[in-house]
Amino acid sequence: MKKTLENLIKEGFLQKETAIGFDQTIKRIKRAGIDLNNAKLLIKTDEVGAYRMAYDSMLQAGIALISFFGYRPKIHGFHKTVVECVGGILGADYAPLVKKFDQMRRNRHEAIYDIGIISSSETVESIKMAEKFLKEVNNYIKEKNPQKELFK
């Protein structure tokens, strides 16, 4: 983890923040939960919107994890930095989940900027991945700091 974070700082994609409180981590986790619920509601009427909300849920959970360790991604390369940083924090055990997060990042980008098509099965899978990702990030943070309860 340390090597990944140091590299991202050196490359100018991540910065250490001393003013980040645990309240910001909680707000991000709660936002991730709202985005996930919105994805579930949208799936019936807007599959691309649902996919994007599922991805946004993962992005918010990723930002929560990064802020938990006192870091903030810089604007340039923001989404990619979040994915790389999350991969560095969670480590090899979570590599398949982080790989899916990165694939969703690329698909979302294509859907927004290149009018890419997202299939029904990709949307359903994205919601499952977002649920799993949010659960894993929540559990990881609780494991690192058992006194902290994310959902109250």
N, C-alpha and C positions, 0 to 999 in steps of 0.2 A: 504494500500500500504506500509506504513512505516514498519509494522510488517514483511511482507514478505521480503522486502529488508534487514531488520536487520537480520532476520534469515539466509538468503542466505549469507550475509557477515560473520556472526558468524560461519556458517558451511564451509566457505572457498570457496564458489562457485561464489562470486560476490565481486568486489572491487570498492571503490569510486575512481574516477579519476578527478583530478582538471584540467588536461590539455585537456579535451575533449571540442572541440569547436562545434558550431552549424553547421559548414561546414562539419563535420564528419557525423552528422545526415542527412544532405542533400545528401551527397554521398551515404549513405546507402539506403535512400529512392529511389534515382535514380537507384541504382543497383537493388533494388527490382523490379522496373518497367521494367528494361531490362530483368531480369530473368522471369518475368511474360510474357513479349512479346515472349521470347524464348520458353516458355512452349506452348504458342499458336501456334508457328511455328512447334514445334516438334510433336504435337499431331497426325499429319497425318502419320508420319513415325516412331515414337518411343514413344509409350505410357508411358513406364516406365521412359524414359528420360524426357518426358513432366511432369510427376508427380513429379519427383525429382526437376525439375526447378520451378514448382509451389510451392513446399515446400521451396526451397531455397529463393524464393521471400518473403514468409512469414517470414523465418528466418532473412533475411536482414531487413525487416520492423521491426521485433521485436528488433533486435540489434539497429536500429535507435531510437526506442522508449526508450530503456534502456540508450543509450548514451545521449539522450535529457535530461535525469535527472542526467547525470554525473556519470554513472556507466559503468562498463565493466565486462562481464562474464569471469571467469577464464577458463582455458583450460579443466580441468577435469569436465566432465558432462556438457559441453558447451551447447549442444542443449536443454537438459532438463532444464538447468538453464534459458535459454532464455524463454522457454515456461512458466515456473513457475513465472519468474519475470514479464513477460507481463501480466499474469493473475493477479498478485498482483497490478500492476499499473492500469490496465483497470478496475478491479473490477468485481463485480457480474453481472452487466448489460451485460458484454461481455463474460460471462462464456461459453455459447454454442459455440461461435467462438473460444475461447481459447481451449476448449475441442477438437474441430475438428483439430486445430493446433497440439495438442498433439497426436491425432490419426494419423495424417499425418506423424508426427515425427517417430512414431513406425512403420508405414507401410514403410516409406522410409528406415529405418534401416533394416527391414526385407528384402526389395527388394535388398539392397546393400550387406548385409552380409550373408543372408540365401537364396538368390535367390528366394525371394518371388514374387508372381505374383500380378500385379496390373491390375485390369480390366479396360475396356474402360470407364465404368460408373464412376469408382473411379477417373480416370484421368480427365474426364470432370468436375466432382464435385470438384476436387482439384483446378482446374483453377478458377472456380467460387468462391471458398472459398478464394483463394489467392487474387483475385480482391477485394472481400469484405474486407478482412483483411487489405490490403494496403490502401484502401479508409478510413477505420475506424481509422487506425493509423495516417494517414495523417490528418484527421479531428480532432483527439484527440490532436495532437501536435499543430495544428493551434488554437484550442480552448484554450489551455493552454498559448499560446503565439501568439496572433493575428498579431503581427508585423512581424512574421516570415512566409515567403512564401517558401514552400518546392520546388515547381516546378516553375522555371523561364523560 
